Amino acid sequence: INCKSSHCDMSTQLTGNTCYFQTYLFALLCKVGRPIITPNGRSIDLRNPDLLEKVTIRIARFLFTFFFDSQNQILRPLTNSNFVLDFFRYRSSPYFTAFAQYLKVKKVPVPDYDRQYEGVT
């Protein structure tokens, strides 16, 4: 998530995991989007913007259904022992809002994240 005051700034370090997650997203951008520097050297174009859009939508939806996927009846093991205690803190998470807004802009239904908690508890 870029800094609101300067979209050229890479990170506002919103969570303790931000740097790892941003590294993952950057790797995804490079692997799928295949960026290339434009001939004038002042910007970057993507060779696969349509594929990158499809992949980012799938990842955003996956994050909303990670622990419990009711559609496919998948219950994944809890990787965070504080899941039950911390679950509802997602409402204040900038990433949750960013992913939900992204899916809405793309006109993709946003999965009901609260179902994660209901499916696990």
Residue, then its C-alpha position, 0 to 999 in steps of 0.5 A: i500500500n503506497c503512502k497516500s501523500s506520495h504514491c511514489d513511496m513504497s510503504t507506510q509499514l502498516t503491519g508487522n508483516t508488511c515488508y514480507f507481504q509487499t515482497y510477495l506482491f512485488a515478486l508476483l508483479c514481476k513473475v506474472g505482470r512481466p514489467i519492462i522499462t519503457p524506451n524513454g526509461r521514465s516508466i514501466d509497462l506490463r507485458n501481461p496486465d490482463l493476467l496480472e488482474k486475474v491473478t490479483i483477483r484470485i489472491a484477494r478472494f483467497l485471502f478472504t476465504f483462507f481459513f474456511d472455504s465454505q464453497n469448497q468445504i475446506l477447513r485449513p489448520l490455524t497457523n496463528s494461535n491468536f486467531v480466535l482472540d484477534f480475528f475481529r481486528y481485521r476490521s481495522s486492517p488497511y489490507f482488508t479494506a484495500f482488498a475489499q475495495y479492489l474486488k468491488v472496483k473489479k465488480v467481483p463479489v467480496p466474500d463474507y469474511d466473518r464466515q471464516y470465524e463462524g466456520v472455525t469456531 
